[in-house]
Amino acid sequence: MGRSLRPGRGSGKAGGPVSQRSGAARATLAADARRRAARTDEEDPVSQRTPSRWEQIVAANPDHSAWYVERFRAMAARGDDLHGESRLVDAMVPRGSRILDAGSGPGRVGGELARRGHTVVGVDVDPVLIEAARADHPDATWVVDDICEMDLTAHGIDEGFDVVVSAGNVMTFLAEGTHAAALERMRAHLRPRGRVVVGFGAGRGYEVRELLGDARTAGLVPDLMLATWDLRPYESDSDFVVAVLRAD
Ligand SMILES: C[S@@+](CC[C@H](N)C(=O)[O-])C[C@H]1O[C@@H](n2cnc3c(N)ncnc32)[C@H](O)[C@@H]1O
């Protein structure tokens, strides 16, 4: 999972050509997401969703979520540096900004950003992790939802965000074929001039060239491509990417 200050080596190209998807493709994605978000639980039972890779892992090992929570609580207790991502995001915005932590897990990133004086909403599909986030980081708002379908107005959150951050390999834990939808939902929750920041490692089934294509489909373009959360530049052999994206 998230290596907060990861030096890089590996695969994936930062600046290769991306497919130019039409505004119509983006509109379809957005309409799909709105339709899904508008369904009631009765109309849209969990069984009709494609479970994310994370949910498949939890289904195979129901103790996985609790193990994950305790692993990070133990690292925090022994003073490990778990805040590389939060420091970068904090540097991108003024005090009191609005941050959406997409795929927040138990709140490692969003919780720290709330402590740094931002208004944070965290969204995660795993209710065990969200329960832990609520317990450990009560200063932020935590929502159980699928980031590929999220519409936070349905949770009474109407204002957009200055940064949407998705750290800790979240993109590599999504269901196959849902990455563009997740990115579109992130873009849809941005304030004007807001940015999306995603970080994940290479060799986990989702590569940088796919990210750039899906970002284009979602109406996002790269602003800055990094290889680490401590601002090393992305290079052709980097094995980690931190992509800062903005609406096109
Ligand atoms: C390795 S954890 C990272 C958690 C957190 N971002 C961090 O860095 O500490 C990956 C997270 O992605 C979440 N996730 C995967 N697919 C998701 C989806 N479709 N919607 C919301 N969260 C999802 C999982 O529930 C899990 O919390």
PDBQT file of the ligand as one rigid body, heavy atoms in Angstrom, charges set to zero:
ROOT
HETATM    1  C1  LIG A 301      -4.662   0.395   0.157  1.00  0.00    +0.000 C 
HETATM    2  S1  LIG A 301      -6.107   1.191   0.703  1.00  0.00    +0.000 S 
HETATM    3  C2  LIG A 301      -5.605   2.908   0.777  1.00  0.00    +0.000 C 
HETATM    4  C3  LIG A 301      -6.393   3.687   1.781  1.00  0.00    +0.000 C 
HETATM    5  C4  LIG A 301      -5.988   5.159   1.926  1.00  0.00    +0.000 C 
HETATM    6  N1  LIG A 301      -6.172   5.900   0.704  1.00  0.00    +0.000 N 
HETATM    7  C5  LIG A 301      -4.563   5.306   2.393  1.00  0.00    +0.000 C 
HETATM    8  O1  LIG A 301      -3.699   5.665   1.573  1.00  0.00    +0.000 OA
HETATM    9  O2  LIG A 301      -4.296   5.083   3.556  1.00  0.00    +0.000 OA
HETATM   10  C6  LIG A 301      -7.130   1.150  -0.753  1.00  0.00    +0.000 C 
HETATM   11  C7  LIG A 301      -8.535   1.685  -0.467  1.00  0.00    +0.000 C 
HETATM   12  O3  LIG A 301      -9.263   1.814  -1.670  1.00  0.00    +0.000 OA
HETATM   13  C8  LIG A 301     -10.622   1.633  -1.317  1.00  0.00    +0.000 C 
HETATM   14  N2  LIG A 301     -11.420   1.387  -2.516  1.00  0.00    +0.000 N 
HETATM   15  C9  LIG A 301     -11.200   0.466  -3.479  1.00  0.00    +0.000 A 
HETATM   16  N3  LIG A 301     -12.152   0.542  -4.423  1.00  0.00    +0.000 NA
HETATM   17  C10 LIG A 301     -12.998   1.534  -4.034  1.00  0.00    +0.000 A 
HETATM   18  C11 LIG A 301     -14.173   2.086  -4.595  1.00  0.00    +0.000 A 
HETATM   19  N4  LIG A 301     -14.679   1.655  -5.751  1.00  0.00    +0.000 N 
HETATM   20  N5  LIG A 301     -14.780   3.100  -3.934  1.00  0.00    +0.000 NA
HETATM   21  C12 LIG A 301     -14.280   3.555  -2.759  1.00  0.00    +0.000 A 
HETATM   22  N6  LIG A 301     -13.175   3.070  -2.182  1.00  0.00    +0.000 NA
HETATM   23  C13 LIG A 301     -12.533   2.066  -2.818  1.00  0.00    +0.000 A 
HETATM   24  C14 LIG A 301     -10.563   0.451  -0.378  1.00  0.00    +0.000 C 
HETATM   25  O4  LIG A 301     -11.748   0.272   0.323  1.00  0.00    +0.000 OA
HETATM   26  C15 LIG A 301      -9.350   0.819   0.456  1.00  0.00    +0.000 C 
HETATM   27  O5  LIG A 301      -9.706   1.575   1.570  1.00  0.00    +0.000 OA
ENDROOT
TORSDOF 0
